[in-house]
């Protein structure tokens, strides 16, 4: 059984109200992705993916476990 996350703040709800972030969360619940893979999957720039991942992380919705410069 997958863990369940309960949204406890308005900022978490606001972060997930963005359609792209919501779709990213669905994908990330299925399996881990790199920023590059998400960029290819959604057809948008890595910079835009990075921005959205940081917003999700900032609100405690995801944990970035590895970064590469």
PDB file of N, CA, C and O in Angstrom:
ATOM      1  N   UNK A   1       0.842  -1.175   0.000  1.00  0.00           N
ATOM      2  CA  UNK A   1       0.000   0.000   0.000  1.00  0.00           C
ATOM      3  C   UNK A   1       0.891   1.244   0.000  1.00  0.00           C
ATOM      4  O   UNK A   1       1.868   1.322   0.746  1.00  0.00           O
ATOM      5  N   UNK A   2       0.544   2.202  -0.838  1.00  0.00           N
ATOM      6  CA  UNK A   2       1.308   3.444  -0.930  1.00  0.00           C
ATOM      7  C   UNK A   2       0.938   4.365   0.228  1.00  0.00           C
ATOM      8  O   UNK A   2      -0.212   4.384   0.668  1.00  0.00           O
ATOM      9  N   UNK A   3       1.917   5.131   0.724  1.00  0.00           N
ATOM     10  CA  UNK A   3       1.602   6.067   1.801  1.00  0.00           C
ATOM     11  C   UNK A   3       0.640   7.157   1.328  1.00  0.00           C
ATOM     12  O   UNK A   3       0.630   7.529   0.155  1.00  0.00           O
ATOM     13  N   UNK A   4      -0.153   7.651   2.248  1.00  0.00           N
ATOM     14  CA  UNK A   4      -1.136   8.690   1.947  1.00  0.00           C
ATOM     15  C   UNK A   4      -0.636  10.006   2.541  1.00  0.00           C
ATOM     16  O   UNK A   4      -0.216  10.054   3.697  1.00  0.00           O
ATOM     17  N   UNK A   5      -0.683  11.052   1.756  1.00  0.00           N
ATOM     18  CA  UNK A   5      -0.295  12.384   2.206  1.00  0.00           C
ATOM     19  C   UNK A   5      -1.550  13.215   2.405  1.00  0.00           C
ATOM     20  O   UNK A   5      -2.380  13.330   1.503  1.00  0.00           O
ATOM     21  N   UNK A   6      -1.680  13.788   3.577  1.00  0.00           N
ATOM     22  CA  UNK A   6      -2.798  14.679   3.866  1.00  0.00           C
ATOM     23  C   UNK A   6      -2.313  16.114   3.739  1.00  0.00           C
ATOM     24  O   UNK A   6      -1.345  16.508   4.390  1.00  0.00           O
ATOM     25  N   UNK A   7      -2.978  16.887   2.911  1.00  0.00           N
ATOM     26  CA  UNK A   7      -2.636  18.300   2.768  1.00  0.00           C
ATOM     27  C   UNK A   7      -3.089  19.028   4.019  1.00  0.00           C
ATOM     28  O   UNK A   7      -4.248  18.930   4.424  1.00  0.00           O
ATOM     29  N   UNK A   8      -2.161  19.764   4.631  1.00  0.00           N
ATOM     30  CA  UNK A   8      -2.476  20.428   5.891  1.00  0.00           C
ATOM     31  C   UNK A   8      -2.399  21.947   5.816  1.00  0.00           C
ATOM     32  O   UNK A   8      -2.782  22.639   6.760  1.00  0.00           O
ATOM     33  N   UNK A   9      -1.905  22.467   4.694  1.00  0.00           N
ATOM     34  CA  UNK A   9      -1.780  23.920   4.582  1.00  0.00           C
ATOM     35  C   UNK A   9      -2.359  24.408   3.256  1.00  0.00           C
ATOM     36  O   UNK A   9      -2.478  23.661   2.284  1.00  0.00           O
ATOM     37  N   UNK A  10      -2.707  25.670   3.260  1.00  0.00           N
ATOM     38  CA  UNK A  10      -3.204  26.295   2.042  1.00  0.00           C
ATOM     39  C   UNK A  10      -2.123  26.287   0.958  1.00  0.00           C
ATOM     40  O   UNK A  10      -2.425  26.102  -0.221  1.00  0.00           O
ATOM     41  N   UNK A  11      -0.863  26.488   1.358  1.00  0.00           N
ATOM     42  CA  UNK A  11       0.220  26.536   0.365  1.00  0.00           C
ATOM     43  C   UNK A  11       0.396  25.182  -0.332  1.00  0.00           C
ATOM     44  O   UNK A  11       0.742  25.141  -1.513  1.00  0.00           O
ATOM     45  N   UNK A  12       0.165  24.084   0.377  1.00  0.00           N
ATOM     46  CA  UNK A  12       0.233  22.768  -0.266  1.00  0.00           C
ATOM     47  C   UNK A  12      -0.886  22.624  -1.294  1.00  0.00           C
ATOM     48  O   UNK A  12      -0.659  22.137  -2.402  1.00  0.00           O
ATOM     49  N   UNK A  13      -2.079  23.042  -0.928  1.00  0.00           N
ATOM     50  CA  UNK A  13      -3.214  22.978  -1.855  1.00  0.00           C
ATOM     51  C   UNK A  13      -2.955  23.851  -3.072  1.00  0.00           C
ATOM     52  O   UNK A  13      -3.237  23.453  -4.202  1.00  0.00           O
ATOM     53  N   UNK A  14      -2.418  25.041  -2.836  1.00  0.00           N
ATOM     54  CA  UNK A  14      -2.114  25.954  -3.937  1.00  0.00           C
ATOM     55  C   UNK A  14      -1.055  25.360  -4.863  1.00  0.00           C
ATOM     56  O   UNK A  14      -1.159  25.479  -6.084  1.00  0.00           O
ATOM     57  N   UNK A  15      -0.038  24.722  -4.285  1.00  0.00           N
ATOM     58  CA  UNK A  15       1.018  24.107  -5.103  1.00  0.00           C
ATOM     59  C   UNK A  15       0.449  23.017  -6.000  1.00  0.00           C
ATOM     60  O   UNK A  15       0.866  22.882  -7.150  1.00  0.00           O
ATOM     61  N   UNK A  16      -0.490  22.243  -5.490  1.00  0.00           N
ATOM     62  CA  UNK A  16      -1.070  21.158  -6.286  1.00  0.00           C
ATOM     63  C   UNK A  16      -2.193  21.619  -7.201  1.00  0.00           C
ATOM     64  O   UNK A  16      -2.668  20.841  -8.029  1.00  0.00           O
ATOM     65  N   UNK A  17      -2.627  22.864  -7.070  1.00  0.00           N
ATOM     66  CA  UNK A  17      -3.706  23.346  -7.937  1.00  0.00           C
ATOM     67  C   UNK A  17      -3.204  23.637  -9.354  1.00  0.00           C
ATOM     68  O   UNK A  17      -4.003  23.781 -10.279  1.00  0.00           O
ATOM     69  N   UNK A  18      -1.895  23.721  -9.519  1.00  0.00           N
ATOM     70  CA  UNK A  18      -1.326  23.906 -10.855  1.00  0.00           C
ATOM     71  C   UNK A  18      -1.447  22.577 -11.606  1.00  0.00           C
ATOM     72  O   UNK A  18      -0.976  21.555 -11.107  1.00  0.00           O
ATOM     73  N   UNK A  19      -2.063  22.564 -12.784  1.00  0.00           N
ATOM     74  CA  UNK A  19      -2.277  21.305 -13.508  1.00  0.00           C
ATOM     75  C   UNK A  19      -0.979  20.536 -13.817  1.00  0.00           C
ATOM     76  O   UNK A  19      -0.956  19.307 -13.749  1.00  0.00           O
ATOM     77  N   UNK A  20       0.077  21.246 -14.150  1.00  0.00           N
ATOM     78  CA  UNK A  20       1.342  20.567 -14.448  1.00  0.00           C
ATOM     79  C   UNK A  20       1.897  19.904 -13.197  1.00  0.00           C
ATOM     80  O   UNK A  20       2.339  18.756 -13.247  1.00  0.00           O
ATOM     81  N   UNK A  21       1.878  20.619 -12.074  1.00  0.00           N
ATOM     82  CA  UNK A  21       2.382  20.032 -10.825  1.00  0.00           C
ATOM     83  C   UNK A  21       1.540  18.846 -10.395  1.00  0.00           C
ATOM     84  O   UNK A  21       2.076  17.857  -9.896  1.00  0.00           O
ATOM     85  N   UNK A  22       0.244  18.929 -10.580  1.00  0.00           N
ATOM     86  CA  UNK A  22      -0.632  17.806 -10.228  1.00  0.00           C
ATOM     87  C   UNK A  22      -0.281  16.584 -11.072  1.00  0.00           C
ATOM     88  O   UNK A  22      -0.217  15.469 -10.556  1.00  0.00           O
ATOM     89  N   UNK A  23      -0.058  16.789 -12.354  1.00  0.00           N
ATOM     90  CA  UNK A  23       0.316  15.675 -13.239  1.00  0.00           C
ATOM     91  C   UNK A  23       1.702  15.139 -12.875  1.00  0.00           C
ATOM     92  O   UNK A  23       1.937  13.932 -12.925  1.00  0.00           O
ATOM     93  N   UNK A  24       2.610  16.033 -12.512  1.00  0.00           N
ATOM     94  CA  UNK A  24       3.942  15.596 -12.082  1.00  0.00           C
ATOM     95  C   UNK A  24       3.836  14.726 -10.837  1.00  0.00           C
ATOM     96  O   UNK A  24       4.526  13.712 -10.731  1.00  0.00           O
ATOM     97  N   UNK A  25       2.983  15.108  -9.899  1.00  0.00           N
ATOM     98  CA  UNK A  25       2.802  14.319  -8.675  1.00  0.00           C
ATOM     99  C   UNK A  25       2.262  12.927  -8.991  1.00  0.00           C
ATOM    100  O   UNK A  25       2.682  11.939  -8.388  1.00  0.00           O
ATOM    101  N   UNK A  26       1.341  12.858  -9.929  1.00  0.00           N
ATOM    102  CA  UNK A  26       0.810  11.551 -10.323  1.00  0.00           C
ATOM    103  C   UNK A  26       1.933  10.671 -10.856  1.00  0.00           C
ATOM    104  O   UNK A  26       2.050   9.503 -10.485  1.00  0.00           O
ATOM    105  N   UNK A  27       2.752  11.239 -11.726  1.00  0.00           N
ATOM    106  CA  UNK A  27       3.883  10.482 -12.289  1.00  0.00           C
ATOM    107  C   UNK A  27       4.870  10.072 -11.207  1.00  0.00           C
ATOM    108  O   UNK A  27       5.346   8.938 -11.193  1.00  0.00           O
ATOM    109  N   UNK A  28       5.180  11.005 -10.292  1.00  0.00           N
ATOM    110  CA  UNK A  28       6.165  10.730  -9.246  1.00  0.00           C
ATOM    111  C   UNK A  28       5.659   9.702  -8.235  1.00  0.00           C
ATOM    112  O   UNK A  28       6.459   9.034  -7.578  1.00  0.00           O
ATOM    113  N   UNK A  29       4.356   9.571  -8.107  1.00  0.00           N
ATOM    114  CA  UNK A  29       3.805   8.525  -7.232  1.00  0.00           C
ATOM    115  C   UNK A  29       3.972   7.140  -7.853  1.00  0.00           C
ATOM    116  O   UNK A  29       4.029   6.135  -7.145  1.00  0.00           O
ATOM    117  N   UNK A  30       4.048   7.099  -9.176  1.00  0.00           N
ATOM    118  CA  UNK A  30       4.220   5.826  -9.874  1.00  0.00           C
ATOM    119  C   UNK A  30       5.636   5.293  -9.727  1.00  0.00           C
ATOM    120  O   UNK A  30       5.844   4.101  -9.497  1.00  0.00           O
ATOM    121  N   UNK A  31       6.619   6.201  -9.865  1.00  0.00           N
ATOM    122  CA  UNK A  31       8.028   5.809  -9.770  1.00  0.00           C
ATOM    123  C   UNK A  31       8.896   7.058  -9.717  1.00  0.00           C
ATOM    124  O   UNK A  31       8.428   8.147 -10.050  1.00  0.00           O
ATOM    125  N   UNK A  32      10.155   6.918  -9.303  1.00  0.00           N
ATOM    126  CA  UNK A  32      11.052   8.084  -9.298  1.00  0.00           C
ATOM    127  C   UNK A  32      11.386   8.535 -10.722  1.00  0.00           C
ATOM    128  O   UNK A  32      11.509   7.718 -11.635  1.00  0.00           O
ATOM    129  N   UNK A  33      11.527   9.823 -10.889  1.00  0.00           N
ATOM    130  CA  UNK A  33      11.916  10.405 -12.174  1.00  0.00           C
ATOM    131  C   UNK A  33      13.045  11.404 -11.948  1.00  0.00           C
ATOM    132  O   UNK A  33      13.152  12.012 -10.884  1.00  0.00           O
ATOM    133  N   UNK A  34      13.878  11.559 -12.963  1.00  0.00           N
ATOM    134  CA  UNK A  34      14.842  12.655 -12.961  1.00  0.00           C
ATOM    135  C   UNK A  34      14.170  13.861 -13.613  1.00  0.00           C
ATOM    136  O   UNK A  34      13.151  13.738 -14.293  1.00  0.00           O
ATOM    137  N   UNK A  35      14.771  15.029 -13.386  1.00  0.00           N
ATOM    138  CA  UNK A  35      14.261  16.227 -14.042  1.00  0.00           C
ATOM    139  C   UNK A  35      14.302  16.091 -15.549  1.00  0.00           C
ATOM    140  O   UNK A  35      13.392  16.543 -16.244  1.00  0.00           O
ATOM    141  N   UNK A  36      15.350  15.471 -16.055  1.00  0.00           N
ATOM    142  CA  UNK A  36      15.491  15.277 -17.506  1.00  0.00           C
ATOM    143  C   UNK A  36      14.369  14.393 -18.047  1.00  0.00           C
ATOM    144  O   UNK A  36      13.782  14.697 -19.085  1.00  0.00           O
ATOM    145  N   UNK A  37      14.075  13.308 -17.349  1.00  0.00           N
ATOM    146  CA  UNK A  37      12.991  12.421 -17.808  1.00  0.00           C
ATOM    147  C   UNK A  37      11.637  13.123 -17.772  1.00  0.00           C
ATOM    148  O   UNK A  37      10.823  12.957 -18.681  1.00  0.00           O
ATOM    149  N   UNK A  38      11.397  13.910 -16.722  1.00  0.00           N
ATOM    150  CA  UNK A  38      10.136  14.663 -16.664  1.00  0.00           C
ATOM    151  C   UNK A  38      10.066  15.684 -17.791  1.00  0.00           C
ATOM    152  O   UNK A  38       9.011  15.893 -18.391  1.00  0.00           O
ATOM    153  N   UNK A  39      11.200  16.316 -18.071  1.00  0.00           N
ATOM    154  CA  UNK A  39      11.265  17.292 -19.156  1.00  0.00           C
ATOM    155  C   UNK A  39      10.891  16.645 -20.486  1.00  0.00           C
ATOM    156  O   UNK A  39      10.125  17.211 -21.266  1.00  0.00           O
ATOM    157  N   UNK A  40      11.432  15.468 -20.738  1.00  0.00           N
ATOM    158  CA  UNK A  40      11.123  14.751 -21.981  1.00  0.00           C
ATOM    159  C   UNK A  40       9.675  14.289 -22.001  1.00  0.00           C
ATOM    160  O   UNK A  40       9.006  14.379 -23.031  1.00  0.00           O
ATOM    161  N   UNK A  41       9.186  13.794 -20.863  1.00  0.00           N
ATOM    162  CA  UNK A  41       7.815  13.275 -20.793  1.00  0.00           C
ATOM    163  C   UNK A  41       6.777  14.374 -21.045  1.00  0.00           C
ATOM    164  O   UNK A  41       5.773  14.141 -21.718  1.00  0.00           O
ATOM    165  N   UNK A  42       7.026  15.585 -20.497  1.00  0.00           N
ATOM    166  CA  UNK A  42       6.068  16.676 -20.636  1.00  0.00           C
ATOM    167  C   UNK A  42       6.385  17.615 -21.792  1.00  0.00           C
ATOM    168  O   UNK A  42       5.570  18.471 -22.137  1.00  0.00           O
ATOM    169  N   UNK A  43       7.558  17.461 -22.389  1.00  0.00           N
ATOM    170  CA  UNK A  43       7.923  18.308 -23.523  1.00  0.00           C
ATOM    171  C   UNK A  43       8.156  19.756 -23.156  1.00  0.00           C
ATOM    172  O   UNK A  43       7.866  20.653 -23.948  1.00  0.00           O
ATOM    173  N   UNK A  44       8.677  19.997 -21.964  1.00  0.00           N
ATOM    174  CA  UNK A  44       8.994  21.362 -21.537  1.00  0.00           C
ATOM    175  C   UNK A  44      10.440  21.414 -21.048  1.00  0.00           C
ATOM    176  O   UNK A  44      11.069  20.378 -20.832  1.00  0.00           O
ATOM    177  N   UNK A  45      10.954  22.616 -20.879  1.00  0.00           N
ATOM    178  CA  UNK A  45      12.368  22.785 -20.538  1.00  0.00           C
ATOM    179  C   UNK A  45      12.687  22.245 -19.142  1.00  0.00           C
ATOM    180  O   UNK A  45      11.826  22.173 -18.265  1.00  0.00           O
ATOM    181  N   UNK A  46      13.956  21.869 -18.973  1.00  0.00           N
ATOM    182  CA  UNK A  46      14.421  21.400 -17.668  1.00  0.00           C
ATOM    183  C   UNK A  46      14.305  22.508 -16.631  1.00  0.00           C
ATOM    184  O   UNK A  46      14.034  22.235 -15.461  1.00  0.00           O
ATOM    185  N   UNK A  47      14.506  23.751 -17.044  1.00  0.00           N
ATOM    186  CA  UNK A  47      14.401  24.881 -16.117  1.00  0.00           C
ATOM    187  C   UNK A  47      12.979  24.983 -15.553  1.00  0.00           C
ATOM    188  O   UNK A  47      12.792  25.220 -14.360  1.00  0.00           O
ATOM    189  N   UNK A  48      11.998  24.805 -16.409  1.00  0.00           N
ATOM    190  CA  UNK A  48      10.607  24.875 -15.967  1.00  0.00           C
ATOM    191  C   UNK A  48      10.277  23.697 -15.034  1.00  0.00           C
ATOM    192  O   UNK A  48       9.584  23.868 -14.031  1.00  0.00           O
ATOM    193  N   UNK A  49      10.774  22.521 -15.372  1.00  0.00           N
ATOM    194  CA  UNK A  49      10.596  21.348 -14.505  1.00  0.00           C
ATOM    195  C   UNK A  49      11.241  21.604 -13.153  1.00  0.00           C
ATOM    196  O   UNK A  49      10.647  21.325 -12.111  1.00  0.00           O
ATOM    197  N   UNK A  50      12.460  22.137 -13.172  1.00  0.00           N
ATOM    198  CA  UNK A  50      13.184  22.424 -11.932  1.00  0.00           C
ATOM    199  C   UNK A  50      12.379  23.383 -11.053  1.00  0.00           C
ATOM    200  O   UNK A  50      12.276  23.171  -9.845  1.00  0.00           O
ATOM    201  N   UNK A  51      11.819  24.416 -11.634  1.00  0.00           N
ATOM    202  CA  UNK A  51      11.009  25.381 -10.892  1.00  0.00           C
ATOM    203  C   UNK A  51       9.834  24.675 -10.204  1.00  0.00           C
ATOM    204  O   UNK A  51       9.589  24.885  -9.016  1.00  0.00           O
ATOM    205  N   UNK A  52       9.120  23.849 -10.947  1.00  0.00           N
ATOM    206  CA  UNK A  52       7.948  23.174 -10.396  1.00  0.00           C
ATOM    207  C   UNK A  52       8.335  22.147  -9.337  1.00  0.00           C
ATOM    208  O   UNK A  52       7.631  21.998  -8.338  1.00  0.00           O
ATOM    209  N   UNK A  53       9.442  21.437  -9.539  1.00  0.00           N
ATOM    210  CA  UNK A  53       9.906  20.487  -8.526  1.00  0.00           C
ATOM    211  C   UNK A  53      10.273  21.217  -7.239  1.00  0.00           C
ATOM    212  O   UNK A  53       9.976  20.733  -6.146  1.00  0.00           O
ATOM    213  N   UNK A  54      10.910  22.368  -7.358  1.00  0.00           N
ATOM    214  CA  UNK A  54      11.277  23.145  -6.178  1.00  0.00           C
ATOM    215  C   UNK A  54      10.040  23.623  -5.425  1.00  0.00           C
ATOM    216  O   UNK A  54      10.037  23.654  -4.195  1.00  0.00           O
ATOM    217  N   UNK A  55       8.995  23.993  -6.149  1.00  0.00           N
ATOM    218  CA  UNK A  55       7.749  24.412  -5.506  1.00  0.00           C
ATOM    219  C   UNK A  55       7.122  23.247  -4.733  1.00  0.00           C
ATOM    220  O   UNK A  55       6.642  23.426  -3.614  1.00  0.00           O
ATOM    221  N   UNK A  56       7.129  22.067  -5.333  1.00  0.00           N
ATOM    222  CA  UNK A  56       6.591  20.891  -4.647  1.00  0.00           C
ATOM    223  C   UNK A  56       7.433  20.548  -3.420  1.00  0.00           C
ATOM    224  O   UNK A  56       6.894  20.205  -2.368  1.00  0.00           O
ATOM    225  N   UNK A  57       8.743  20.641  -3.558  1.00  0.00           N
ATOM    226  CA  UNK A  57       9.637  20.344  -2.432  1.00  0.00           C
ATOM    227  C   UNK A  57       9.456  21.375  -1.309  1.00  0.00           C
ATOM    228  O   UNK A  57       9.388  21.017  -0.133  1.00  0.00           O
ATOM    229  N   UNK A  58       9.380  22.642  -1.682  1.00  0.00           N
ATOM    230  CA  UNK A  58       9.230  23.723  -0.706  1.00  0.00           C
ATOM    231  C   UNK A  58       7.985  23.521   0.160  1.00  0.00           C
ATOM    232  O   UNK A  58       7.968  23.907   1.329  1.00  0.00           O
ATOM    233  N   UNK A  59       6.951  22.918  -0.416  1.00  0.00           N
ATOM    234  CA  UNK A  59       5.699  22.704   0.304  1.00  0.00           C
ATOM    235  C   UNK A  59       5.596  21.323   0.941  1.00  0.00           C
ATOM    236  O   UNK A  59       4.526  20.922   1.399  1.00  0.00           O
ATOM    237  N   UNK A  60       6.717  20.594   0.969  1.00  0.00           N
ATOM    238  CA  UNK A  60       6.755  19.308   1.646  1.00  0.00           C
ATOM    239  C   UNK A  60       6.023  18.198   0.933  1.00  0.00           C
ATOM    240  O   UNK A  60       5.651  17.204   1.557  1.00  0.00           O
ATOM    241  N   UNK A  61       5.806  18.348  -0.378  1.00  0.00           N
ATOM    242  CA  UNK A  61       5.055  17.347  -1.128  1.00  0.00           C
ATOM    243  C   UNK A  61       5.953  16.291  -1.755  1.00  0.00           C
ATOM    244  O   UNK A  61       5.511  15.169  -2.006  1.00  0.00           O
ATOM    245  N   UNK A  62       7.207  16.638  -2.010  1.00  0.00           N
ATOM    246  CA  UNK A  62       8.177  15.680  -2.539  1.00  0.00           C
ATOM    247  C   UNK A  62       9.503  15.895  -1.821  1.00  0.00           C
ATOM    248  O   UNK A  62       9.718  16.907  -1.154  1.00  0.00           O
ATOM    249  N   UNK A  63      10.371  14.926  -1.976  1.00  0.00           N
ATOM    250  CA  UNK A  63      11.733  15.041  -1.470  1.00  0.00           C
ATOM    251  C   UNK A  63      12.672  14.776  -2.628  1.00  0.00           C
ATOM    252  O   UNK A  63      12.617  13.717  -3.253  1.00  0.00           O
ATOM    253  N   UNK A  64      13.534  15.739  -2.914  1.00  0.00           N
ATOM    254  CA  UNK A  64      14.535  15.545  -3.957  1.00  0.00           C
ATOM    255  C   UNK A  64      15.701  14.819  -3.301  1.00  0.00           C
ATOM    256  O   UNK A  64      16.313  15.334  -2.365  1.00  0.00           O
ATOM    257  N   UNK A  65      16.008  13.620  -3.796  1.00  0.00           N
ATOM    258  CA  UNK A  65      16.996  12.786  -3.123  1.00  0.00           C
ATOM    259  C   UNK A  65      18.377  12.844  -3.745  1.00  0.00           C
ATOM    260  O   UNK A  65      19.350  12.413  -3.127  1.00  0.00           O
ATOM    261  N   UNK A  66      18.480  13.366  -4.947  1.00  0.00           N
ATOM    262  CA  UNK A  66      19.788  13.429  -5.595  1.00  0.00           C
ATOM    263  C   UNK A  66      19.771  14.552  -6.612  1.00  0.00           C
ATOM    264  O   UNK A  66      18.848  14.653  -7.421  1.00  0.00           O
ATOM    265  N   UNK A  67      20.773  15.382  -6.572  1.00  0.00           N
ATOM    266  CA  UNK A  67      20.885  16.437  -7.576  1.00  0.00           C
ATOM    267  C   UNK A  67      22.256  16.364  -8.215  1.00  0.00           C
ATOM    268  O   UNK A  67      23.236  15.959  -7.590  1.00  0.00           O
ATOM    269  N   UNK A  68      22.301  16.760  -9.458  1.00  0.00           N
ATOM    270  CA  UNK A  68      23.543  16.760 -10.224  1.00  0.00           C
ATOM    271  C   UNK A  68      23.690  18.122 -10.866  1.00  0.00           C
ATOM    272  O   UNK A  68      22.775  18.610 -11.529  1.00  0.00           O
ATOM    273  N   UNK A  69      24.823  18.720 -10.672  1.00  0.00           N
ATOM    274  CA  UNK A  69      25.067  20.060 -11.234  1.00  0.00           C
ATOM    275  C   UNK A  69      25.471  19.968 -12.678  1.00  0.00           C
ATOM    276  O   UNK A  69      25.716  20.991 -13.317  1.00  0.00           O
TER     277      UNK A  69
END
